[in-house]
Amino acid sequence: MKNEVESEVSSWLKSILFALIIVFICQQFLFTPVTVKGESMEPTYENDDRIVVAKIGKPERFDMVVFYAPDVEKNYINRFTR
């Protein structure tokens, strides 16, 4: 009986660890959550809206892009207009 419980706990821990690794990889390389600060993107996005940003793909005209400004150490969201 004790061996069955240890096996079940081990199975759950492996599954949880695997799921956390998948989430970490997705967040680092594919998607990331961002909170909008400020009213500059209204009415599309309002202050404190939460969005998920894709890190892959080429932006097209009028897409929303999020970029990091190292001089002020903040993320900015803007409309891509090239």
HTML snippet that shows the backbone in 3Dmol.js (N, CA, C, O; Angstrom):
<script src="https://3Dmol.org/build/3Dmol-min.js"></script>
<div id="view" style="width:600px;height:400px;position:relative"></div>
<script>
const pdb = `
ATOM      1  N   MET A   1       0.821  -1.194   0.000  1.00  0.00           N
ATOM      2  CA  MET A   1       0.000   0.000   0.000  1.00  0.00           C
ATOM      3  C   MET A   1       0.868   1.262   0.000  1.00  0.00           C
ATOM      4  O   MET A   1       0.583   2.212  -0.729  1.00  0.00           O
ATOM      5  N   LYS A   2       1.915   1.271   0.809  1.00  0.00           N
ATOM      6  CA  LYS A   2       2.795   2.433   0.896  1.00  0.00           C
ATOM      7  C   LYS A   2       3.492   2.670  -0.441  1.00  0.00           C
ATOM      8  O   LYS A   2       3.681   3.818  -0.845  1.00  0.00           O
ATOM      9  N   ASN A   3       3.868   1.620  -1.116  1.00  0.00           N
ATOM     10  CA  ASN A   3       4.535   1.732  -2.405  1.00  0.00           C
ATOM     11  C   ASN A   3       3.599   2.330  -3.463  1.00  0.00           C
ATOM     12  O   ASN A   3       4.046   3.084  -4.326  1.00  0.00           O
ATOM     13  N   GLU A   4       2.296   1.995  -3.400  1.00  0.00           N
ATOM     14  CA  GLU A   4       1.322   2.543  -4.332  1.00  0.00           C
ATOM     15  C   GLU A   4       1.143   4.051  -4.130  1.00  0.00           C
ATOM     16  O   GLU A   4       1.017   4.801  -5.098  1.00  0.00           O
ATOM     17  N   VAL A   5       1.132   4.484  -2.876  1.00  0.00           N
ATOM     18  CA  VAL A   5       0.986   5.912  -2.561  1.00  0.00           C
ATOM     19  C   VAL A   5       2.213   6.679  -3.052  1.00  0.00           C
ATOM     20  O   VAL A   5       2.081   7.754  -3.639  1.00  0.00           O
ATOM     21  N   GLU A   6       3.393   6.135  -2.816  1.00  0.00           N
ATOM     22  CA  GLU A   6       4.617   6.793  -3.284  1.00  0.00           C
ATOM     23  C   GLU A   6       4.636   6.887  -4.803  1.00  0.00           C
ATOM     24  O   GLU A   6       5.075   7.892  -5.362  1.00  0.00           O
ATOM     25  N   SER A   7       4.163   5.847  -5.466  1.00  0.00           N
ATOM     26  CA  SER A   7       4.104   5.847  -6.923  1.00  0.00           C
ATOM     27  C   SER A   7       3.122   6.908  -7.420  1.00  0.00           C
ATOM     28  O   SER A   7       3.405   7.606  -8.393  1.00  0.00           O
ATOM     29  N   GLU A   8       1.981   7.029  -6.765  1.00  0.00           N
ATOM     30  CA  GLU A   8       0.974   8.023  -7.150  1.00  0.00           C
ATOM     31  C   GLU A   8       1.497   9.439  -6.937  1.00  0.00           C
ATOM     32  O   GLU A   8       1.321  10.299  -7.800  1.00  0.00           O
ATOM     33  N   VAL A   9       2.134   9.690  -5.805  1.00  0.00           N
ATOM     34  CA  VAL A   9       2.696  11.017  -5.516  1.00  0.00           C
ATOM     35  C   VAL A   9       3.795  11.339  -6.515  1.00  0.00           C
ATOM     36  O   VAL A   9       3.873  12.461  -7.015  1.00  0.00           O
ATOM     37  N   SER A  10       4.632  10.377  -6.805  1.00  0.00           N
ATOM     38  CA  SER A  10       5.709  10.572  -7.779  1.00  0.00           C
ATOM     39  C   SER A  10       5.130  10.906  -9.154  1.00  0.00           C
ATOM     40  O   SER A  10       5.648  11.784  -9.845  1.00  0.00           O
ATOM     41  N   SER A  11       4.082  10.227  -9.549  1.00  0.00           N
ATOM     42  CA  SER A  11       3.441  10.478 -10.835  1.00  0.00           C
ATOM     43  C   SER A  11       2.878  11.897 -10.896  1.00  0.00           C
ATOM     44  O   SER A  11       3.034  12.581 -11.908  1.00  0.00           O
ATOM     45  N   TRP A  12       2.229  12.343  -9.828  1.00  0.00           N
ATOM     46  CA  TRP A  12       1.687  13.703  -9.775  1.00  0.00           C
ATOM     47  C   TRP A  12       2.797  14.749  -9.832  1.00  0.00           C
ATOM     48  O   TRP A  12       2.674  15.744 -10.546  1.00  0.00           O
ATOM     49  N   LEU A  13       3.860  14.534  -9.098  1.00  0.00           N
ATOM     50  CA  LEU A  13       4.973  15.491  -9.094  1.00  0.00           C
ATOM     51  C   LEU A  13       5.615  15.600 -10.472  1.00  0.00           C
ATOM     52  O   LEU A  13       5.956  16.698 -10.912  1.00  0.00           O
ATOM     53  N   LYS A  14       5.779  14.482 -11.146  1.00  0.00           N
ATOM     54  CA  LYS A  14       6.344  14.511 -12.495  1.00  0.00           C
ATOM     55  C   LYS A  14       5.432  15.274 -13.442  1.00  0.00           C
ATOM     56  O   LYS A  14       5.905  16.061 -14.261  1.00  0.00           O
ATOM     57  N   SER A  15       4.132  15.046 -13.334  1.00  0.00           N
ATOM     58  CA  SER A  15       3.174  15.739 -14.200  1.00  0.00           C
ATOM     59  C   SER A  15       3.177  17.243 -13.950  1.00  0.00           C
ATOM     60  O   SER A  15       3.157  18.035 -14.893  1.00  0.00           O
ATOM     61  N   ILE A  16       3.201  17.631 -12.691  1.00  0.00           N
ATOM     62  CA  ILE A  16       3.223  19.056 -12.342  1.00  0.00           C
ATOM     63  C   ILE A  16       4.516  19.703 -12.809  1.00  0.00           C
ATOM     64  O   ILE A  16       4.488  20.809 -13.350  1.00  0.00           O
ATOM     65  N   LEU A  17       5.636  19.046 -12.615  1.00  0.00           N
ATOM     66  CA  LEU A  17       6.929  19.571 -13.064  1.00  0.00           C
ATOM     67  C   LEU A  17       6.949  19.727 -14.582  1.00  0.00           C
ATOM     68  O   LEU A  17       7.419  20.743 -15.096  1.00  0.00           O
ATOM     69  N   PHE A  18       6.449  18.738 -15.291  1.00  0.00           N
ATOM     70  CA  PHE A  18       6.388  18.809 -16.747  1.00  0.00           C
ATOM     71  C   PHE A  18       5.521  19.993 -17.197  1.00  0.00           C
ATOM     72  O   PHE A  18       5.901  20.717 -18.117  1.00  0.00           O
ATOM     73  N   ALA A  19       4.373  20.194 -16.566  1.00  0.00           N
ATOM     74  CA  ALA A  19       3.490  21.310 -16.916  1.00  0.00           C
ATOM     75  C   ALA A  19       4.165  22.653 -16.646  1.00  0.00           C
ATOM     76  O   ALA A  19       4.035  23.577 -17.448  1.00  0.00           O
ATOM     77  N   LEU A  20       4.881  22.775 -15.532  1.00  0.00           N
ATOM     78  CA  LEU A  20       5.583  24.020 -15.219  1.00  0.00           C
ATOM     79  C   LEU A  20       6.687  24.313 -16.234  1.00  0.00           C
ATOM     80  O   LEU A  20       6.901  25.468 -16.604  1.00  0.00           O
ATOM     81  N   ILE A  21       7.379  23.284 -16.679  1.00  0.00           N
ATOM     82  CA  ILE A  21       8.421  23.466 -17.694  1.00  0.00           C
ATOM     83  C   ILE A  21       7.805  23.942 -19.006  1.00  0.00           C
ATOM     84  O   ILE A  21       8.350  24.834 -19.656  1.00  0.00           O
ATOM     85  N   ILE A  22       6.678  23.359 -19.400  1.00  0.00           N
ATOM     86  CA  ILE A  22       5.995  23.779 -20.628  1.00  0.00           C
ATOM     87  C   ILE A  22       5.540  25.235 -20.518  1.00  0.00           C
ATOM     88  O   ILE A  22       5.706  26.005 -21.463  1.00  0.00           O
ATOM     89  N   VAL A  23       4.975  25.615 -19.387  1.00  0.00           N
ATOM     90  CA  VAL A  23       4.536  27.006 -19.177  1.00  0.00           C
ATOM     91  C   VAL A  23       5.725  27.952 -19.236  1.00  0.00           C
ATOM     92  O   VAL A  23       5.629  29.012 -19.854  1.00  0.00           O
ATOM     93  N   PHE A  24       6.839  27.601 -18.613  1.00  0.00           N
ATOM     94  CA  PHE A  24       8.036  28.445 -18.627  1.00  0.00           C
ATOM     95  C   PHE A  24       8.544  28.643 -20.050  1.00  0.00           C
ATOM     96  O   PHE A  24       8.859  29.766 -20.446  1.00  0.00           O
ATOM     97  N   ILE A  25       8.626  27.570 -20.814  1.00  0.00           N
ATOM     98  CA  ILE A  25       9.113  27.666 -22.194  1.00  0.00           C
ATOM     99  C   ILE A  25       8.181  28.529 -23.035  1.00  0.00           C
ATOM    100  O   ILE A  25       8.646  29.370 -23.805  1.00  0.00           O
ATOM    101  N   CYS A  26       6.888  28.334 -22.899  1.00  0.00           N
ATOM    102  CA  CYS A  26       5.929  29.148 -23.660  1.00  0.00           C
ATOM    103  C   CYS A  26       6.027  30.619 -23.296  1.00  0.00           C
ATOM    104  O   CYS A  26       5.971  31.483 -24.171  1.00  0.00           O
ATOM    105  N   GLN A  27       6.175  30.910 -22.008  1.00  0.00           N
ATOM    106  CA  GLN A  27       6.245  32.305 -21.577  1.00  0.00           C
ATOM    107  C   GLN A  27       7.550  32.956 -22.019  1.00  0.00           C
ATOM    108  O   GLN A  27       7.557  34.146 -22.334  1.00  0.00           O
ATOM    109  N   GLN A  28       8.637  32.223 -22.050  1.00  0.00           N
ATOM    110  CA  GLN A  28       9.918  32.800 -22.437  1.00  0.00           C
ATOM    111  C   GLN A  28      10.052  33.016 -23.940  1.00  0.00           C
ATOM    112  O   GLN A  28      10.671  33.987 -24.375  1.00  0.00           O
ATOM    113  N   PHE A  29       9.472  32.113 -24.740  1.00  0.00           N
ATOM    114  CA  PHE A  29       9.746  32.148 -26.166  1.00  0.00           C
ATOM    115  C   PHE A  29       8.533  32.392 -27.060  1.00  0.00           C
ATOM    116  O   PHE A  29       8.707  32.812 -28.204  1.00  0.00           O
ATOM    117  N   LEU A  30       7.323  32.148 -26.588  1.00  0.00           N
ATOM    118  CA  LEU A  30       6.158  32.262 -27.459  1.00  0.00           C
ATOM    119  C   LEU A  30       5.196  33.372 -27.057  1.00  0.00           C
ATOM    120  O   LEU A  30       4.842  34.207 -27.890  1.00  0.00           O
ATOM    121  N   PHE A  31       4.770  33.400 -25.808  1.00  0.00           N
ATOM    122  CA  PHE A  31       3.769  34.358 -25.332  1.00  0.00           C
ATOM    123  C   PHE A  31       4.181  34.914 -23.985  1.00  0.00           C
ATOM    124  O   PHE A  31       4.905  34.267 -23.229  1.00  0.00           O
ATOM    125  N   THR A  32       3.710  36.126 -23.690  1.00  0.00           N
ATOM    126  CA  THR A  32       3.946  36.702 -22.373  1.00  0.00           C
ATOM    127  C   THR A  32       2.782  37.626 -22.003  1.00  0.00           C
ATOM    128  O   THR A  32       2.240  38.310 -22.871  1.00  0.00           O
ATOM    129  N   PRO A  33       2.397  37.652 -20.733  1.00  0.00           N
ATOM    130  CA  PRO A  33       1.332  38.572 -20.318  1.00  0.00           C
ATOM    131  C   PRO A  33       1.884  39.983 -20.087  1.00  0.00           C
ATOM    132  O   PRO A  33       3.005  40.148 -19.607  1.00  0.00           O
ATOM    133  N   VAL A  34       1.093  40.984 -20.432  1.00  0.00           N
ATOM    134  CA  VAL A  34       1.484  42.389 -20.265  1.00  0.00           C
ATOM    135  C   VAL A  34       0.292  43.144 -19.709  1.00  0.00           C
ATOM    136  O   VAL A  34      -0.845  42.899 -20.112  1.00  0.00           O
ATOM    137  N   THR A  35       0.544  44.061 -18.786  1.00  0.00           N
ATOM    138  CA  THR A  35      -0.496  44.944 -18.255  1.00  0.00           C
ATOM    139  C   THR A  35      -0.323  46.319 -18.875  1.00  0.00           C
ATOM    140  O   THR A  35       0.770  46.883 -18.843  1.00  0.00           O
ATOM    141  N   VAL A  36      -1.390  46.861 -19.436  1.00  0.00           N
ATOM    142  CA  VAL A  36      -1.362  48.174 -20.064  1.00  0.00           C
ATOM    143  C   VAL A  36      -1.415  49.237 -18.980  1.00  0.00           C
ATOM    144  O   VAL A  36      -2.283  49.199 -18.107  1.00  0.00           O
ATOM    145  N   LYS A  37      -0.497  50.175 -19.034  1.00  0.00           N
ATOM    146  CA  LYS A  37      -0.469  51.295 -18.091  1.00  0.00           C
ATOM    147  C   LYS A  37      -0.661  52.592 -18.867  1.00  0.00           C
ATOM    148  O   LYS A  37       0.061  52.862 -19.827  1.00  0.00           O
ATOM    149  N   GLY A  38      -1.617  53.374 -18.455  1.00  0.00           N
ATOM    150  CA  GLY A  38      -1.870  54.658 -19.098  1.00  0.00           C
ATOM    151  C   GLY A  38      -3.046  54.596 -20.046  1.00  0.00           C
ATOM    152  O   GLY A  38      -3.592  53.525 -20.311  1.00  0.00           O
ATOM    153  N   GLU A  39      -3.435  55.761 -20.556  1.00  0.00           N
ATOM    154  CA  GLU A  39      -4.604  55.881 -21.396  1.00  0.00           C
ATOM    155  C   GLU A  39      -4.268  56.147 -22.857  1.00  0.00           C
ATOM    156  O   GLU A  39      -5.170  56.480 -23.625  1.00  0.00           O
ATOM    157  N   SER A  40      -3.023  56.016 -23.273  1.00  0.00           N
ATOM    158  CA  SER A  40      -2.641  56.403 -24.627  1.00  0.00           C
ATOM    159  C   SER A  40      -3.230  55.501 -25.704  1.00  0.00           C
ATOM    160  O   SER A  40      -3.296  55.915 -26.861  1.00  0.00           O
ATOM    161  N   MET A  41      -3.659  54.286 -25.375  1.00  0.00           N
ATOM    162  CA  MET A  41      -4.202  53.372 -26.374  1.00  0.00           C
ATOM    163  C   MET A  41      -5.727  53.275 -26.323  1.00  0.00           C
ATOM    164  O   MET A  41      -6.303  52.399 -26.968  1.00  0.00           O
ATOM    165  N   GLU A  42      -6.386  54.148 -25.577  1.00  0.00           N
ATOM    166  CA  GLU A  42      -7.849  54.110 -25.519  1.00  0.00           C
ATOM    167  C   GLU A  42      -8.430  54.461 -26.869  1.00  0.00           C
ATOM    168  O   GLU A  42      -7.827  55.291 -27.549  1.00  0.00           O
ATOM    169  N   PRO A  43      -9.512  53.926 -27.310  1.00  0.00           N
ATOM    170  CA  PRO A  43     -10.419  52.997 -26.661  1.00  0.00           C
ATOM    171  C   PRO A  43     -10.052  51.528 -26.874  1.00  0.00           C
ATOM    172  O   PRO A  43     -10.740  50.648 -26.358  1.00  0.00           O
ATOM    173  N   THR A  44      -8.980  51.244 -27.624  1.00  0.00           N
ATOM    174  CA  THR A  44      -8.607  49.851 -27.874  1.00  0.00           C
ATOM    175  C   THR A  44      -8.244  49.139 -26.583  1.00  0.00           C
ATOM    176  O   THR A  44      -8.792  48.079 -26.278  1.00  0.00           O
ATOM    177  N   TYR A  45      -7.329  49.714 -25.830  1.00  0.00           N
ATOM    178  CA  TYR A  45      -6.929  49.179 -24.521  1.00  0.00           C
ATOM    179  C   TYR A  45      -7.079  50.282 -23.497  1.00  0.00           C
ATOM    180  O   TYR A  45      -6.714  51.432 -23.743  1.00  0.00           O
ATOM    181  N   GLU A  46      -7.615  49.923 -22.353  1.00  0.00           N
ATOM    182  CA  GLU A  46      -7.766  50.886 -21.272  1.00  0.00           C
ATOM    183  C   GLU A  46      -6.706  50.637 -20.209  1.00  0.00           C
ATOM    184  O   GLU A  46      -6.027  49.610 -20.231  1.00  0.00           O
ATOM    185  N   ASN A  47      -6.564  51.576 -19.280  1.00  0.00           N
ATOM    186  CA  ASN A  47      -5.596  51.460 -18.206  1.00  0.00           C
ATOM    187  C   ASN A  47      -5.842  50.170 -17.410  1.00  0.00           C
ATOM    188  O   ASN A  47      -6.984  49.846 -17.084  1.00  0.00           O
ATOM    189  N   ASP A  48      -4.787  49.455 -17.107  1.00  0.00           N
ATOM    190  CA  ASP A  48      -4.787  48.209 -16.340  1.00  0.00           C
ATOM    191  C   ASP A  48      -5.426  47.025 -17.073  1.00  0.00           C
ATOM    192  O   ASP A  48      -5.733  46.015 -16.439  1.00  0.00           O
ATOM    193  N   ASP A  49      -5.632  47.123 -18.385  1.00  0.00           N
ATOM    194  CA  ASP A  49      -6.044  45.946 -19.152  1.00  0.00           C
ATOM    195  C   ASP A  49      -4.886  44.958 -19.188  1.00  0.00           C
ATOM    196  O   ASP A  49      -3.719  45.349 -19.220  1.00  0.00           O
ATOM    197  N   ARG A  50      -5.222  43.684 -19.181  1.00  0.00           N
ATOM    198  CA  ARG A  50      -4.200  42.640 -19.281  1.00  0.00           C
ATOM    199  C   ARG A  50      -4.336  41.972 -20.635  1.00  0.00           C
ATOM    200  O   ARG A  50      -5.428  41.568 -21.035  1.00  0.00           O
ATOM    201  N   ILE A  51      -3.214  41.860 -21.340  1.00  0.00           N
ATOM    202  CA  ILE A  51      -3.214  41.239 -22.656  1.00  0.00           C
ATOM    203  C   ILE A  51      -2.106  40.198 -22.719  1.00  0.00           C
ATOM    204  O   ILE A  51      -1.166  40.227 -21.924  1.00  0.00           O
ATOM    205  N   VAL A  52      -2.224  39.286 -23.666  1.00  0.00           N
ATOM    206  CA  VAL A  52      -1.188  38.293 -23.918  1.00  0.00           C
ATOM    207  C   VAL A  52      -0.558  38.643 -25.253  1.00  0.00           C
ATOM    208  O   VAL A  52      -1.253  38.791 -26.259  1.00  0.00           O
ATOM    209  N   VAL A  53       0.766  38.776 -25.258  1.00  0.00           N
ATOM    210  CA  VAL A  53       1.494  39.214 -26.434  1.00  0.00           C
ATOM    211  C   VAL A  53       2.246  38.028 -27.036  1.00  0.00           C
ATOM    212  O   VAL A  53       2.933  37.292 -26.327  1.00  0.00           O
ATOM    213  N   ALA A  54       2.110  37.852 -28.347  1.00  0.00           N
ATOM    214  CA  ALA A  54       2.866  36.820 -29.058  1.00  0.00           C
ATOM    215  C   ALA A  54       4.261  37.351 -29.368  1.00  0.00           C
ATOM    216  O   ALA A  54       4.416  38.482 -29.829  1.00  0.00           O
ATOM    217  N   LYS A  55       5.262  36.536 -29.115  1.00  0.00           N
ATOM    218  CA  LYS A  55       6.639  36.943 -29.365  1.00  0.00           C
ATOM    219  C   LYS A  55       7.156  36.480 -30.718  1.00  0.00           C
ATOM    220  O   LYS A  55       8.305  36.745 -31.072  1.00  0.00           O
ATOM    221  N   ILE A  56       6.321  35.796 -31.466  1.00  0.00           N
ATOM    222  CA  ILE A  56       6.741  35.295 -32.767  1.00  0.00           C
ATOM    223  C   ILE A  56       5.919  35.975 -33.847  1.00  0.00           C
ATOM    224  O   ILE A  56       4.826  36.475 -33.583  1.00  0.00           O
ATOM    225  N   GLY A  57       6.438  35.992 -35.039  1.00  0.00           N
ATOM    226  CA  GLY A  57       5.717  36.590 -36.157  1.00  0.00           C
ATOM    227  C   GLY A  57       6.231  37.973 -36.479  1.00  0.00           C
ATOM    228  O   GLY A  57       6.892  38.623 -35.669  1.00  0.00           O
ATOM    229  N   LYS A  58       5.915  38.397 -37.666  1.00  0.00           N
ATOM    230  CA  LYS A  58       6.319  39.713 -38.147  1.00  0.00           C
ATOM    231  C   LYS A  58       5.126  40.657 -38.027  1.00  0.00           C
ATOM    232  O   LYS A  58       4.040  40.329 -38.503  1.00  0.00           O
ATOM    233  N   PRO A  59       5.305  41.831 -37.398  1.00  0.00           N
ATOM    234  CA  PRO A  59       4.166  42.745 -37.270  1.00  0.00           C
ATOM    235  C   PRO A  59       3.770  43.337 -38.615  1.00  0.00           C
ATOM    236  O   PRO A  59       4.619  43.649 -39.449  1.00  0.00           O
ATOM    237  N   GLU A  60       2.479  43.483 -38.806  1.00  0.00           N
ATOM    238  CA  GLU A  60       1.952  44.132 -40.001  1.00  0.00           C
ATOM    239  C   GLU A  60       1.428  45.504 -39.616  1.00  0.00           C
ATOM    240  O   GLU A  60       1.266  45.811 -38.435  1.00  0.00           O
ATOM    241  N   ARG A  61       1.169  46.312 -40.609  1.00  0.00           N
ATOM    242  CA  ARG A  61       0.702  47.667 -40.366  1.00  0.00           C
ATOM    243  C   ARG A  61      -0.563  47.663 -39.513  1.00  0.00           C
ATOM    244  O   ARG A  61      -1.476  46.872 -39.747  1.00  0.00           O
ATOM    245  N   PHE A  62      -0.608  48.542 -38.536  1.00  0.00           N
ATOM    246  CA  PHE A  62      -1.700  48.744 -37.585  1.00  0.00           C
ATOM    247  C   PHE A  62      -1.799  47.654 -36.516  1.00  0.00           C
ATOM    248  O   PHE A  62      -2.755  47.655 -35.740  1.00  0.00           O
ATOM    249  N   ASP A  63      -0.849  46.733 -36.453  1.00  0.00           N
ATOM    250  CA  ASP A  63      -0.787  45.782 -35.338  1.00  0.00           C
ATOM    251  C   ASP A  63      -0.342  46.514 -34.091  1.00  0.00           C
ATOM    252  O   ASP A  63       0.344  47.533 -34.168  1.00  0.00           O
ATOM    253  N   MET A  64      -0.734  45.991 -32.941  1.00  0.00           N
ATOM    254  CA  MET A  64      -0.253  46.528 -31.676  1.00  0.00           C
ATOM    255  C   MET A  64       1.055  45.820 -31.335  1.00  0.00           C
ATOM    256  O   MET A  64       1.140  44.594 -31.396  1.00  0.00           O
ATOM    257  N   VAL A  65       2.072  46.600 -30.976  1.00  0.00           N
ATOM    258  CA  VAL A  65       3.356  46.020 -30.598  1.00  0.00           C
ATOM    259  C   VAL A  65       3.728  46.496 -29.196  1.00  0.00           C
ATOM    260  O   VAL A  65       3.407  47.617 -28.802  1.00  0.00           O
ATOM    261  N   VAL A  66       4.398  45.642 -28.464  1.00  0.00           N
ATOM    262  CA  VAL A  66       4.916  45.977 -27.140  1.00  0.00           C
ATOM    263  C   VAL A  66       6.429  45.947 -27.242  1.00  0.00           C
ATOM    264  O   VAL A  66       7.003  44.981 -27.746  1.00  0.00           O
ATOM    265  N   PHE A  67       7.074  46.997 -26.767  1.00  0.00           N
ATOM    266  CA  PHE A  67       8.533  47.042 -26.818  1.00  0.00           C
ATOM    267  C   PHE A  67       9.077  47.554 -25.502  1.00  0.00           C
ATOM    268  O   PHE A  67       8.411  48.291 -24.776  1.00  0.00           O
ATOM    269  N   TYR A  68      10.290  47.153 -25.213  1.00  0.00           N
ATOM    270  CA  TYR A  68      10.963  47.537 -23.968  1.00  0.00           C
ATOM    271  C   TYR A  68      11.856  48.736 -24.245  1.00  0.00           C
ATOM    272  O   TYR A  68      12.657  48.720 -25.180  1.00  0.00           O
ATOM    273  N   ALA A  69      11.717  49.773 -23.433  1.00  0.00           N
ATOM    274  CA  ALA A  69      12.549  50.970 -23.538  1.00  0.00           C
ATOM    275  C   ALA A  69      13.596  50.919 -22.430  1.00  0.00           C
ATOM    276  O   ALA A  69      13.269  51.174 -21.271  1.00  0.00           O
ATOM    277  N   PRO A  70      14.835  50.598 -22.757  1.00  0.00           N
ATOM    278  CA  PRO A  70      15.850  50.424 -21.712  1.00  0.00           C
ATOM    279  C   PRO A  70      16.210  51.707 -20.970  1.00  0.00           C
ATOM    280  O   PRO A  70      16.667  51.644 -19.829  1.00  0.00           O
ATOM    281  N   ASP A  71      16.014  52.872 -21.594  1.00  0.00           N
ATOM    282  CA  ASP A  71      16.379  54.115 -20.913  1.00  0.00           C
ATOM    283  C   ASP A  71      15.477  54.407 -19.720  1.00  0.00           C
ATOM    284  O   ASP A  71      15.924  55.023 -18.752  1.00  0.00           O
ATOM    285  N   VAL A  72      14.216  53.980 -19.766  1.00  0.00           N
ATOM    286  CA  VAL A  72      13.308  54.181 -18.634  1.00  0.00           C
ATOM    287  C   VAL A  72      12.900  52.857 -17.984  1.00  0.00           C
ATOM    288  O   VAL A  72      12.153  52.844 -17.006  1.00  0.00           O
ATOM    289  N   GLU A  73      13.397  51.743 -18.535  1.00  0.00           N
ATOM    290  CA  GLU A  73      13.138  50.400 -18.013  1.00  0.00           C
ATOM    291  C   GLU A  73      11.651  50.109 -17.888  1.00  0.00           C
ATOM    292  O   GLU A  73      11.180  49.654 -16.846  1.00  0.00           O
ATOM    293  N   LYS A  74      10.908  50.381 -18.980  1.00  0.00           N
ATOM    294  CA  LYS A  74       9.475  50.134 -19.018  1.00  0.00           C
ATOM    295  C   LYS A  74       9.095  49.511 -20.356  1.00  0.00           C
ATOM    296  O   LYS A  74       9.804  49.660 -21.352  1.00  0.00           O
ATOM    297  N   ASN A  75       7.962  48.810 -20.360  1.00  0.00           N
ATOM    298  CA  ASN A  75       7.376  48.326 -21.598  1.00  0.00           C
ATOM    299  C   ASN A  75       6.392  49.362 -22.104  1.00  0.00           C
ATOM    300  O   ASN A  75       5.653  49.964 -21.325  1.00  0.00           O
ATOM    301  N   TYR A  76       6.386  49.567 -23.418  1.00  0.00           N
ATOM    302  CA  TYR A  76       5.429  50.471 -24.041  1.00  0.00           C
ATOM    303  C   TYR A  76       4.613  49.691 -25.066  1.00  0.00           C
ATOM    304  O   TYR A  76       5.104  48.736 -25.668  1.00  0.00           O
ATOM    305  N   ILE A  77       3.378  50.103 -25.254  1.00  0.00           N
ATOM    306  CA  ILE A  77       2.520  49.514 -26.276  1.00  0.00           C
ATOM    307  C   ILE A  77       2.182  50.606 -27.275  1.00  0.00           C
ATOM    308  O   ILE A  77       1.855  51.731 -26.895  1.00  0.00           O
ATOM    309  N   ASN A  78       2.261  50.266 -28.556  1.00  0.00           N
ATOM    310  CA  ASN A  78       2.020  51.256 -29.590  1.00  0.00           C
ATOM    311  C   ASN A  78       1.489  50.564 -30.839  1.00  0.00           C
ATOM    312  O   ASN A  78       1.561  49.341 -30.959  1.00  0.00           O
ATOM    313  N   ARG A  79       0.961  51.346 -31.759  1.00  0.00           N
ATOM    314  CA  ARG A  79       0.462  50.814 -33.025  1.00  0.00           C
ATOM    315  C   ARG A  79       1.603  50.848 -34.040  1.00  0.00           C
ATOM    316  O   ARG A  79       2.280  51.864 -34.193  1.00  0.00           O
ATOM    317  N   PHE A  80       1.807  49.723 -34.732  1.00  0.00           N
ATOM    318  CA  PHE A  80       2.861  49.606 -35.749  1.00  0.00           C
ATOM    319  C   PHE A  80       2.356  50.248 -37.036  1.00  0.00           C
ATOM    320  O   PHE A  80       1.332  49.826 -37.573  1.00  0.00           O
ATOM    321  N   THR A  81       3.064  51.267 -37.542  1.00  0.00           N
ATOM    322  CA  THR A  81       2.551  52.017 -38.698  1.00  0.00           C
ATOM    323  C   THR A  81       3.477  52.022 -39.895  1.00  0.00           C
ATOM    324  O   THR A  81       3.308  52.874 -40.767  1.00  0.00           O
ATOM    325  N   ARG A  82       4.416  51.152 -39.991  1.00  0.00           N
ATOM    326  CA  ARG A  82       5.291  51.141 -41.173  1.00  0.00           C
ATOM    327  C   ARG A  82       4.674  50.419 -42.310  1.00  0.00           C
ATOM    328  O   ARG A  82       5.278  50.318 -43.377  1.00  0.00           O
TER     329      ARG A  82
END
`;
const viewer = $3Dmol.createViewer("view");
viewer.addModel(pdb, "pdb");
viewer.setStyle({}, {cartoon: {color: "spectrum"}});
viewer.zoomTo();
viewer.render();
</script>
